[in-house]
């Protein structure tokens, strides 16, 4: 792969952004970051305790990450309501997406 350009980006956690930037807490969060969802959840543990709902895309082939993506929302009081993906993923898994699921979490 040929590198065309490069740039630096600053990444901060949800909890840090909430404390330092004094931004409003979200009611709902969607996370789709291809493999580091568990790290995003860890960095937003306090924020997750206040949200009404969470949508997160998780690849069950990555066992450690998938387990943490179950454990962390549960610890914040969220409950898994639904786990699904497009039916086309089941019929043709040539792209290796058959184990990628959208999880919908809500607060009871």
MOPAC internal coordinates of N, CA, C and O (Angstrom, degrees):
PM7 1SCF
backbone

  N    0.0000 0     0.00 0     0.00 0    0    0    0
  C    1.4410 1     0.00 0     0.00 0    1    0    0
  C    1.5248 1   108.45 1     0.00 0    2    1    0
  O    1.2310 1   120.61 1   -47.54 1    3    2    1
  N    1.2945 1   116.44 1   132.46 1    3    2    1
  C    1.4534 1   122.01 1  -179.88 1    5    3    2
  C    1.5253 1   110.14 1   -93.00 1    6    5    3
  O    1.2310 1   120.82 1   -53.63 1    7    6    5
  N    1.3293 1   116.04 1   126.37 1    7    6    5
  C    1.4563 1   120.75 1   178.41 1    9    7    6
  C    1.5222 1   108.74 1   -77.27 1   10    9    7
  O    1.2310 1   121.11 1   -53.61 1   11   10    9
  N    1.3357 1   115.49 1   126.39 1   11   10    9
  C    1.4513 1   120.67 1  -178.37 1   13   11   10
  C    1.5214 1   110.63 1   -96.13 1   14   13   11
  O    1.2310 1   120.71 1   138.17 1   15   14   13
  N    1.3201 1   116.25 1   -41.83 1   15   14   13
  C    1.4567 1   120.36 1   177.47 1   17   15   14
  C    1.5178 1   108.42 1  -156.17 1   18   17   15
  O    1.2310 1   121.21 1   -10.47 1   19   18   17
  N    1.3048 1   115.30 1   169.53 1   19   18   17
  C    1.4541 1   121.36 1  -178.41 1   21   19   18
  C    1.5197 1   107.63 1  -144.49 1   22   21   19
  O    1.2310 1   120.77 1   -34.03 1   23   22   21
  N    1.3292 1   116.14 1   145.97 1   23   22   21
  C    1.4576 1   120.09 1   176.46 1   25   23   22
  C    1.5179 1   109.11 1  -149.15 1   26   25   23
  O    1.2310 1   120.76 1   -22.70 1   27   26   25
  N    1.3072 1   116.15 1   157.30 1   27   26   25
  C    1.4531 1   121.42 1   178.77 1   29   27   26
  C    1.5268 1   108.82 1  -100.39 1   30   29   27
  O    1.2310 1   121.32 1   -34.98 1   31   30   29
  N    1.3066 1   115.09 1   145.02 1   31   30   29
  C    1.4586 1   120.51 1   177.85 1   33   31   30
  C    1.5242 1   108.35 1  -136.20 1   34   33   31
  O    1.2310 1   121.16 1   -34.95 1   35   34   33
  N    1.2903 1   115.38 1   145.05 1   35   34   33
  C    1.4520 1   121.37 1   177.65 1   37   35   34
  C    1.5202 1   108.77 1   -95.81 1   38   37   35
  O    1.2310 1   120.72 1   -48.69 1   39   38   37
  N    1.3005 1   116.22 1   131.31 1   39   38   37
  C    1.4556 1   120.38 1   176.48 1   41   39   38
  C    1.5153 1   109.85 1  -116.12 1   42   41   39
  O    1.2310 1   120.28 1   -46.93 1   43   42   41
  N    1.3216 1   117.06 1   133.07 1   43   42   41
  C    1.4624 1   121.15 1   176.64 1   45   43   42
  C    1.5215 1   108.29 1  -131.84 1   46   45   43
  O    1.2310 1   121.18 1   -22.51 1   47   46   45
  N    1.3113 1   115.35 1   157.49 1   47   46   45
  C    1.4576 1   119.47 1  -178.79 1   49   47   46
  C    1.5300 1   110.43 1   -77.85 1   50   49   47
  O    1.2310 1   121.33 1   -17.82 1   51   50   49
  N    1.3204 1   115.06 1   162.18 1   51   50   49
  C    1.4692 1   119.83 1   175.33 1   53   51   50
  C    1.5148 1   110.74 1   -60.65 1   54   53   51
  O    1.2310 1   120.25 1   136.82 1   55   54   53
  N    1.3263 1   117.14 1   -43.18 1   55   54   53
  C    1.4681 1   120.56 1  -178.60 1   57   55   54
  C    1.5234 1   111.40 1   -63.00 1   58   57   55
  O    1.2310 1   120.32 1   137.15 1   59   58   57
  N    1.3338 1   117.00 1   -42.85 1   59   58   57
  C    1.4622 1   121.07 1   179.35 1   61   59   58
  C    1.5326 1   110.43 1   -65.07 1   62   61   59
  O    1.2310 1   120.59 1   136.77 1   63   62   61
  N    1.3270 1   116.48 1   -43.23 1   63   62   61
  C    1.4725 1   120.73 1   179.09 1   65   63   62
  C    1.5209 1   110.58 1   -60.90 1   66   65   63
  O    1.2310 1   120.60 1   139.19 1   67   66   65
  N    1.3111 1   116.45 1   -40.81 1   67   66   65
  C    1.4575 1   120.39 1   179.82 1   69   67   66
  C    1.5248 1   111.49 1   -64.60 1   70   69   67
  O    1.2310 1   120.44 1   137.30 1   71   70   69
  N    1.3102 1   116.76 1   -42.70 1   71   70   69
  C    1.4691 1   121.02 1  -177.86 1   73   71   70
  C    1.5308 1   112.60 1   -73.70 1   74   73   71
  O    1.2310 1   120.25 1   132.36 1   75   74   73
  N    1.3039 1   117.12 1   -47.64 1   75   74   73
  C    1.4620 1   121.43 1  -172.62 1   77   75   74
  C    1.5311 1   112.35 1   -82.80 1   78   77   75
  O    1.2310 1   120.24 1   137.77 1   79   78   77
  N    1.3150 1   117.14 1   -42.23 1   79   78   77
  C    1.4639 1   120.66 1  -176.09 1   81   79   78
  C    1.5222 1   112.78 1   -88.52 1   82   81   79
  O    1.2310 1   120.92 1   170.60 1   83   82   81
  N    1.3312 1   115.85 1    -9.40 1   83   82   81
  C    1.4583 1   121.18 1   178.11 1   85   83   82
  C    1.5312 1   112.12 1    54.62 1   86   85   83
  O    1.2310 1   121.07 1  -135.53 1   87   86   85
  N    1.3359 1   115.57 1    44.47 1   87   86   85
  C    1.4564 1   119.82 1   178.99 1   89   87   86
  C    1.5198 1   109.45 1   -88.16 1   90   89   87
  O    1.2310 1   120.73 1   -22.62 1   91   90   89
  N    1.3100 1   116.21 1   157.38 1   91   90   89
  C    1.4555 1   120.84 1   178.26 1   93   91   90
  C    1.5240 1   110.12 1   -65.92 1   94   93   91
  O    1.2310 1   120.93 1   -35.57 1   95   94   93
  N    1.3182 1   115.83 1   144.43 1   95   94   93
  C    1.4620 1   119.74 1   176.70 1   97   95   94
  C    1.5226 1   109.57 1   -72.15 1   98   97   95
  O    1.2310 1   120.12 1   -40.85 1   99   98   97
  N    1.3140 1   117.37 1   139.15 1   99   98   97
  C    1.4728 1   119.79 1   178.38 1  101   99   98
  C    1.5258 1   110.63 1   -76.53 1  102  101   99
  O    1.2310 1   120.94 1   -24.32 1  103  102  101
  N    1.3151 1   115.82 1   155.68 1  103  102  101
  C    1.4644 1   120.89 1   172.80 1  105  103  102
  C    1.5253 1   110.34 1   -87.94 1  106  105  103
  O    1.2310 1   121.07 1   146.20 1  107  106  105
  N    1.3337 1   115.56 1   -33.80 1  107  106  105
  C    1.4599 1   121.79 1  -178.22 1  109  107  106
  C    1.5240 1   108.69 1  -135.28 1  110  109  107
  O    1.2310 1   121.18 1   -32.43 1  111  110  109
  N    1.3375 1   115.36 1   147.57 1  111  110  109
  C    1.4653 1   120.93 1   179.79 1  113  111  110
  C    1.5249 1   108.45 1  -132.01 1  114  113  111
  O    1.2310 1   120.77 1   -42.03 1  115  114  113
  N    1.3415 1   116.14 1   137.97 1  115  114  113
  C    1.4622 1   122.61 1   172.18 1  117  115  114
  C    1.5262 1   107.13 1  -118.25 1  118  117  115
  O    1.2310 1   120.85 1   -51.11 1  119  118  117
  N    1.3201 1   115.98 1   128.89 1  119  118  117
  C    1.4646 1   121.26 1  -179.84 1  121  119  118
  C    1.5270 1   108.61 1  -124.20 1  122  121  119
  O    1.2310 1   120.64 1   -58.53 1  123  122  121
  N    1.3267 1   116.38 1   121.47 1  123  122  121
  C    1.4651 1   122.91 1   176.34 1  125  123  122
  C    1.5212 1   106.64 1  -146.45 1  126  125  123
  O    1.2310 1   120.82 1   -91.54 1  127  126  125
  N    1.3188 1   116.04 1    88.46 1  127  126  125
  C    1.4656 1   120.96 1  -173.99 1  129  127  126
  C    1.5287 1   112.84 1  -125.34 1  130  129  127
  O    1.2310 1   120.19 1  -162.94 1  131  130  129
  N    1.3126 1   117.24 1    17.06 1  131  130  129
  C    1.4664 1   123.22 1   172.00 1  133  131  130
  C    1.5221 1   115.56 1    51.58 1  134  133  131
  O    1.2310 1   121.08 1  -113.13 1  135  134  133
  N    1.3336 1   115.54 1    66.87 1  135  134  133
  C    1.4590 1   120.58 1   169.35 1  137  135  134
  C    1.5106 1   116.70 1   110.78 1  138  137  135
  O    1.2310 1   119.62 1   166.32 1  139  138  137
  N    1.3275 1   118.34 1   -13.68 1  139  138  137
  C    1.4688 1   118.94 1   179.57 1  141  139  138
  C    1.5321 1   111.55 1  -118.68 1  142  141  139
  O    1.2310 1   120.90 1  -156.21 1  143  142  141
  N    1.3245 1   115.89 1    23.79 1  143  142  141
  C    1.4632 1   120.34 1   179.50 1  145  143  142
  C    1.5276 1   111.74 1   -55.61 1  146  145  143
  O    1.2310 1   120.55 1   140.00 1  147  146  145
  N    1.3176 1   116.55 1   -40.00 1  147  146  145
  C    1.4672 1   120.38 1  -179.59 1  149  147  146
  C    1.5241 1   111.82 1   -62.03 1  150  149  147
  O    1.2310 1   119.97 1   145.25 1  151  150  149
  N    1.3297 1   117.67 1   -34.75 1  151  150  149
  C    1.4600 1   121.26 1   178.27 1  153  151  150
  C    1.5306 1   111.00 1   -70.70 1  154  153  151
  O    1.2310 1   120.69 1   141.59 1  155  154  153
  N    1.3218 1   116.29 1   -38.41 1  155  154  153
  C    1.4632 1   120.36 1   176.74 1  157  155  154
  C    1.5291 1   109.65 1   -63.91 1  158  157  155
  O    1.2310 1   120.42 1   137.44 1  159  158  157
  N    1.3250 1   116.80 1   -42.56 1  159  158  157
  C    1.4674 1   120.37 1   178.45 1  161  159  158
  C    1.5255 1   111.38 1   -62.46 1  162  161  159
  O    1.2310 1   120.42 1   136.32 1  163  162  161
  N    1.3401 1   116.80 1   -43.68 1  163  162  161
  C    1.4706 1   120.09 1   178.46 1  165  163  162
  C    1.5210 1   111.25 1   -59.20 1  166  165  163
  O    1.2310 1   120.47 1   139.39 1  167  166  165
  N    1.3150 1   116.72 1   -40.61 1  167  166  165
  C    1.4549 1   121.78 1  -178.28 1  169  167  166
  C    1.5185 1   113.85 1   -78.37 1  170  169  167
  O    1.2310 1   120.61 1   177.08 1  171  170  169
  N    1.3084 1   116.43 1    -2.92 1  171  170  169
  C    1.4633 1   119.65 1   179.40 1  173  171  170
  C    1.5095 1   112.65 1  -126.77 1  174  173  171
  O    1.2310 1   120.78 1  -155.00 1  175  174  173
  N    1.3231 1   116.12 1    25.00 1  175  174  173
  C    1.4644 1   120.78 1  -174.36 1  177  175  174
  C    1.5288 1   112.24 1   -56.52 1  178  177  175
  O    1.2310 1   120.06 1   136.72 1  179  178  177
  N    1.3281 1   117.48 1   -43.28 1  179  178  177
  C    1.4700 1   120.45 1  -179.34 1  181  179  178
  C    1.5252 1   110.87 1   -69.81 1  182  181  179
  O    1.2310 1   120.18 1   137.64 1  183  182  181
  N    1.3134 1   117.26 1   -42.36 1  183  182  181
  C    1.4691 1   121.08 1   178.83 1  185  183  182
  C    1.5265 1   109.73 1   -63.09 1  186  185  183
  O    1.2310 1   120.06 1   138.55 1  187  186  185
  N    1.3282 1   117.49 1   -41.45 1  187  186  185
  C    1.4632 1   121.04 1  -178.59 1  189  187  186
  C    1.5315 1   112.45 1   -61.61 1  190  189  187
  O    1.2310 1   120.21 1   155.23 1  191  190  189
  N    1.3126 1   117.20 1   -24.77 1  191  190  189
  C    1.4653 1   120.15 1   179.44 1  193  191  190
  C    1.5208 1   112.37 1   -70.45 1  194  193  191
  O    1.2310 1   120.04 1   168.27 1  195  194  193
  N    1.3316 1   117.53 1   -11.73 1  195  194  193
  C    1.4640 1   121.15 1  -176.58 1  197  195  194
  C    1.5271 1   113.60 1  -110.02 1  198  197  195
  O    1.2310 1   119.56 1   165.27 1  199  198  197
  N    1.3301 1   118.44 1   -14.73 1  199  198  197
  C    1.4635 1   120.26 1  -173.79 1  201  199  198
  C    1.5276 1   112.02 1   -76.32 1  202  201  199
  O    1.2310 1   121.29 1   -25.00 1  203  202  201
  N    1.3258 1   115.14 1   155.00 1  203  202  201
  C    1.4613 1   121.83 1   176.54 1  205  203  202
  C    1.5220 1   111.35 1   -83.41 1  206  205  203
  O    1.2310 1   121.09 1   150.26 1  207  206  205
  N    1.3427 1   115.51 1   -29.74 1  207  206  205
  C    1.4525 1   118.74 1  -177.23 1  209  207  206
  C    1.5068 1   113.09 1  -158.95 1  210  209  207
  O    1.2310 1   121.48 1   -20.89 1  211  210  209
  N    1.3310 1   114.78 1   159.11 1  211  210  209
  C    1.4569 1   123.00 1  -177.54 1  213  211  210
  C    1.5202 1   108.40 1  -141.42 1  214  213  211
  O    1.2310 1   120.80 1   -48.39 1  215  214  213
  N    1.3349 1   116.08 1   131.61 1  215  214  213
  C    1.4565 1   121.84 1   171.63 1  217  215  214
  C    1.5179 1   106.01 1  -116.09 1  218  217  215
  O    1.2310 1   120.82 1   -56.08 1  219  218  217
  N    1.3241 1   116.04 1   123.92 1  219  218  217
  C    1.4621 1   119.56 1  -176.99 1  221  219  218
  C    1.5190 1   109.09 1  -137.84 1  222  221  219
  O    1.2310 1   121.14 1   -44.01 1  223  222  221
  N    1.3386 1   115.43 1   135.99 1  223  222  221
  C    1.4567 1   121.19 1   177.34 1  225  223  222
  C    1.5215 1   108.11 1   -95.38 1  226  225  223
  O    1.2310 1   120.29 1   -54.38 1  227  226  225
  N    1.3332 1   117.05 1   125.62 1  227  226  225
  C    1.4612 1   121.61 1  -174.64 1  229  227  226
  C    1.5280 1   109.70 1  -131.49 1  230  229  227
  O    1.2310 1   121.14 1   -44.52 1  231  230  229
  N    1.3270 1   115.42 1   135.48 1  231  230  229
  C    1.4598 1   121.63 1   174.78 1  233  231  230
  C    1.5246 1   107.81 1   -96.34 1  234  233  231
  O    1.2310 1   120.19 1   -68.29 1  235  234  233
  N    1.3224 1   117.25 1   111.71 1  235  234  233
  C    1.4618 1   121.79 1  -177.76 1  237  235  234
  C    1.5247 1   113.57 1   -68.22 1  238  237  235
  O    1.2310 1   119.69 1   168.56 1  239  238  237
  N    1.3282 1   118.20 1   -11.44 1  239  238  237
  C    1.4593 1   120.80 1   176.00 1  241  239  238
  C    1.5251 1   111.83 1   -69.89 1  242  241  239
  O    1.2310 1   120.19 1   156.67 1  243  242  241
  N    1.3194 1   117.23 1   -23.33 1  243  242  241
  C    1.4641 1   122.27 1   177.01 1  245  243  242
  C    1.5328 1   107.47 1   -94.75 1  246  245  243
  O    1.2310 1   120.63 1   -91.57 1  247  246  245
  N    1.3142 1   116.39 1    88.43 1  247  246  245
  C    1.4592 1   122.90 1  -167.96 1  249  247  246
  C    1.5281 1   114.20 1   -60.14 1  250  249  247
  O    1.2310 1   119.77 1   133.07 1  251  250  249
  N    1.3255 1   118.05 1   -46.93 1  251  250  249
  C    1.4649 1   119.94 1  -179.07 1  253  251  250
  C    1.5249 1   110.82 1   -61.96 1  254  253  251
  O    1.2310 1   120.68 1   132.47 1  255  254  253
  N    1.3255 1   116.30 1   -47.53 1  255  254  253
  C    1.4562 1   120.28 1   179.78 1  257  255  254
  C    1.5316 1   110.74 1   -63.55 1  258  257  255
  O    1.2310 1   120.37 1   136.03 1  259  258  257
  N    1.3315 1   116.91 1   -43.97 1  259  258  257
  C    1.4683 1   120.88 1  -178.94 1  261  259  258
  C    1.5322 1   110.67 1   -62.64 1  262  261  259
  O    1.2310 1   120.09 1   139.26 1  263  262  261
  N    1.3321 1   117.44 1   -40.74 1  263  262  261
  C    1.4652 1   120.43 1   178.92 1  265  263  262
  C    1.5252 1   111.34 1   -64.36 1  266  265  263
  O    1.2310 1   120.48 1   136.88 1  267  266  265
  N    1.3329 1   116.69 1   -43.12 1  267  266  265
  C    1.4695 1   119.86 1   178.41 1  269  267  266
  C    1.5266 1   111.43 1   -66.79 1  270  269  267
  O    1.2310 1   120.55 1   148.41 1  271  270  269
  N    1.3273 1   116.55 1   -31.59 1  271  270  269
  C    1.4692 1   120.34 1   177.92 1  273  271  270
  C    1.5247 1   111.41 1   -72.14 1  274  273  271
  O    1.2310 1   119.69 1   166.21 1  275  274  273
  N    1.2968 1   118.20 1   -13.79 1  275  274  273
  C    1.4679 1   122.47 1   171.68 1  277  275  274
  C    1.5244 1   110.22 1   -91.34 1  278  277  275
  O    1.2310 1   121.13 1   136.70 1  279  278  277
  N    1.3192 1   115.43 1   -43.30 1  279  278  277
  C    1.4617 1   121.79 1  -174.17 1  281  279  278
  C    1.5315 1   113.10 1   -68.71 1  282  281  279
  O    1.2310 1   120.35 1   131.41 1  283  282  281
  N    1.3252 1   116.93 1   -48.59 1  283  282  281
  C    1.4620 1   120.29 1  -172.86 1  285  283  282
  C    1.5307 1   113.67 1   -64.38 1  286  285  283
  O    1.2310 1   118.74 1   132.12 1  287  286  285
  N    1.3370 1   120.00 1   -47.88 1  287  286  285
  C    1.4684 1   117.99 1   176.89 1  289  287  286
  C    1.5318 1   112.40 1   -61.44 1  290  289  287
  O    1.2310 1   120.43 1   142.96 1  291  290  289
  N    1.3190 1   116.78 1   -37.04 1  291  290  289
  C    1.4633 1   121.22 1   178.74 1  293  291  290
  C    1.5278 1   110.51 1   -60.87 1  294  293  291
  O    1.2310 1   120.61 1   137.51 1  295  294  293
  N    1.3304 1   116.43 1   -42.49 1  295  294  293
  C    1.4591 1   120.65 1   179.51 1  297  295  294
  C    1.5348 1   112.77 1   -64.71 1  298  297  295
  O    1.2310 1   120.27 1   157.38 1  299  298  297
  N    1.3249 1   117.08 1   -22.62 1  299  298  297
  C    1.4663 1   120.43 1   179.32 1  301  299  298
  C    1.5262 1   112.25 1   -91.01 1  302  301  299
  O    1.2310 1   120.54 1  -177.90 1  303  302  301
  N    1.3229 1   116.57 1     2.10 1  303  302  301
  C    1.4605 1   119.67 1   178.47 1  305  303  302
  C    1.5102 1   115.08 1    95.30 1  306  305  303
  O    1.2310 1   120.23 1  -176.11 1  307  306  305
  N    1.3283 1   117.16 1     3.89 1  307  306  305
  C    1.4627 1   120.36 1   177.88 1  309  307  306
  C    1.5275 1   109.44 1   -84.04 1  310  309  307
  O    1.2310 1   121.11 1   -27.43 1  311  310  309
  N    1.3329 1   115.49 1   152.57 1  311  310  309
  C    1.4638 1   121.98 1  -178.29 1  313  311  310
  C    1.5256 1   108.72 1  -123.66 1  314  313  311
  O    1.2310 1   120.47 1   -48.29 1  315  314  313
  N    1.3351 1   116.71 1   131.71 1  315  314  313
  C    1.4607 1   121.20 1   178.52 1  317  315  314
  C    1.5250 1   109.29 1   -68.82 1  318  317  315
  O    1.2310 1   120.77 1   -61.02 1  319  318  317
  N    1.3306 1   116.13 1   118.98 1  319  318  317
  C    1.4597 1   121.34 1  -179.36 1  321  319  318
  C    1.5201 1   112.57 1   -96.49 1  322  321  319
  O    1.2310 1   121.16 1   144.44 1  323  322  321
  N    1.3332 1   115.39 1   -35.56 1  323  322  321
  C    1.4564 1   118.62 1  -174.59 1  325  323  322
  C    1.5196 1   109.98 1  -158.15 1  326  325  323
  O    1.2310 1   121.30 1   -32.92 1  327  326  325
  N    1.3152 1   115.11 1   147.08 1  327  326  325
  C    1.4646 1   122.28 1   177.36 1  329  327  326
  C    1.5211 1   106.40 1  -139.13 1  330  329  327
  O    1.2310 1   120.84 1   -65.87 1  331  330  329
  N    1.3423 1   116.00 1   114.13 1  331  330  329
  C    1.4616 1   118.21 1  -178.65 1  333  331  330
  C    1.5203 1   111.29 1  -156.19 1  334  333  331
  O    1.2310 1   121.95 1   -12.07 1  335  334  333
  N    1.3119 1   113.87 1   167.93 1  335  334  333
  C    1.4583 1   121.12 1   172.29 1  337  335  334
  C    1.5156 1   108.45 1  -147.57 1  338  337  335
  O    1.2310 1   121.04 1    -6.18 1  339  338  337
  N    1.3086 1   115.62 1   173.82 1  339  338  337
  C    1.4523 1   121.00 1  -178.76 1  341  339  338
  C    1.5267 1   110.48 1   -61.52 1  342  341  339
  O    1.2310 1   120.55 1   -38.67 1  343  342  341
  N    1.3138 1   116.55 1   141.33 1  343  342  341
  C    1.4647 1   121.34 1   178.71 1  345  343  342
  C    1.5249 1   111.81 1   -61.79 1  346  345  343
  O    1.2310 1   120.14 1   155.06 1  347  346  345
  N    1.3284 1   117.34 1   -24.94 1  347  346  345
  C    1.4678 1   119.12 1   179.46 1  349  347  346
  C    1.5271 1   110.95 1   -65.14 1  350  349  347
  O    1.2310 1   119.93 1   156.79 1  351  350  349
  N    1.3401 1   117.73 1   -23.21 1  351  350  349
  C    1.4566 1   120.58 1   177.14 1  353  351  350
  C    1.5246 1   110.38 1   -67.45 1  354  353  351
  O    1.2310 1   119.99 1   147.40 1  355  354  353
  N    1.3265 1   117.63 1   -32.60 1  355  354  353
  C    1.4591 1   121.21 1  -179.28 1  357  355  354
  C    1.5180 1   112.18 1   -75.61 1  358  357  355
  O    1.2310 1   120.35 1   143.50 1  359  358  357
  N    1.3287 1   116.93 1   -36.50 1  359  358  357
  C    1.4585 1   120.58 1  -174.18 1  361  359  358
  C    1.5273 1   113.45 1   -82.57 1  362  361  359
  O    1.2310 1   120.04 1   154.41 1  363  362  361
  N    1.3299 1   117.53 1   -25.59 1  363  362  361
  C    1.4558 1   120.38 1  -178.19 1  365  363  362
  C    1.5228 1   108.87 1  -144.96 1  366  365  363
  O    1.2310 1   121.11 1   -85.30 1  367  366  365
  N    1.3162 1   115.48 1    94.70 1  367  366  365
  C    1.4603 1   119.16 1  -177.00 1  369  367  366
  C    1.5307 1   112.02 1   -99.98 1  370  369  367
  O    1.2310 1   120.40 1  -146.58 1  371  370  369
  N    1.3258 1   116.84 1    33.42 1  371  370  369
  C    1.4572 1   120.81 1  -179.85 1  373  371  370
  C    1.5277 1   111.90 1   -62.79 1  374  373  371
  O    1.2310 1   120.30 1   153.62 1  375  374  373
  N    1.3260 1   117.04 1   -26.38 1  375  374  373
  C    1.4571 1   120.53 1  -179.29 1  377  375  374
  C    1.5227 1   112.10 1   -91.12 1  378  377  375
  O    1.2310 1   119.60 1  -179.00 1  379  378  377
  N    1.3274 1   118.37 1     1.00 1  379  378  377
  C    1.4557 1   121.43 1   177.60 1  381  379  378
  C    1.5129 1   114.53 1    72.24 1  382  381  379
  O    1.2310 1   120.02 1  -148.35 1  383  382  381
  N    1.3203 1   117.56 1    31.65 1  383  382  381
  C    1.4685 1   121.07 1  -177.43 1  385  383  382
  C    1.5247 1   112.56 1  -107.95 1  386  385  383
  O    1.2310 1   119.86 1  -171.54 1  387  386  385
  N    1.3160 1   117.87 1     8.46 1  387  386  385
  C    1.4526 1   121.42 1  -177.65 1  389  387  386
  C    1.5122 1   114.73 1   -64.75 1  390  389  387
  O    1.2310 1   120.33 1   162.02 1  391  390  389
  N    1.3193 1   116.97 1   -17.98 1  391  390  389
  C    1.4629 1   120.57 1   179.98 1  393  391  390
  C    1.5199 1   112.36 1  -108.00 1  394  393  391
  O    1.2310 1   120.36 1  -164.42 1  395  394  393
  N    1.3278 1   116.91 1    15.58 1  395  394  393
  C    1.4627 1   122.27 1   177.61 1  397  395  394
  C    1.5218 1   107.99 1   -98.56 1  398  397  395
  O    1.2310 1   121.35 1   -54.92 1  399  398  397
  N    1.3166 1   115.02 1   125.08 1  399  398  397
  C    1.4663 1   120.97 1  -173.94 1  401  399  398
  C    1.5282 1   111.18 1  -128.55 1  402  401  399
  O    1.2310 1   120.93 1   -35.89 1  403  402  401
  N    1.3119 1   115.82 1   144.11 1  403  402  401
  C    1.4512 1   122.02 1   168.82 1  405  403  402
  C    1.5164 1   107.51 1   -91.04 1  406  405  403
  O    1.2310 1   120.90 1   -55.63 1  407  406  405
  N    1.3157 1   115.89 1   124.37 1  407  406  405
  C    1.4577 1   121.01 1   179.48 1  409  407  406
  C    1.5228 1   108.12 1  -108.93 1  410  409  407
  O    1.2310 1   120.87 1   -48.19 1  411  410  409
  N    1.3141 1   115.94 1   131.81 1  411  410  409
  C    1.4569 1   121.75 1   177.75 1  413  411  410
  C    1.5237 1   107.74 1  -110.75 1  414  413  411
  O    1.2310 1   121.43 1   -60.73 1  415  414  413
  N    1.3434 1   114.88 1   119.27 1  415  414  413
  C    1.4592 1   123.01 1  -179.13 1  417  415  414
  C    1.5103 1   108.91 1  -114.33 1  418  417  415
  O    1.2310 1   120.29 1   -40.85 1  419  418  417
  N    1.3375 1   117.05 1   139.15 1  419  418  417
  C    1.4675 1   121.26 1   176.21 1  421  419  418
  C    1.5206 1   109.70 1  -135.18 1  422  421  419
  O    1.2310 1   122.04 1   -17.20 1  423  422  421
  N    1.3070 1   113.69 1   162.80 1  423  422  421
  C    1.4512 1   120.26 1   177.05 1  425  423  422
  C    1.5220 1   107.68 1   -96.69 1  426  425  423
  O    1.2310 1   120.37 1   -47.38 1  427  426  425
  N    1.3024 1   116.90 1   132.62 1  427  426  425
  C    1.4725 1   122.14 1   178.77 1  429  427  426
  C    1.5038 1   110.50 1   -86.42 1  430  429  427
  O    1.2310 1   120.10 1   180.00 1  431  430  429

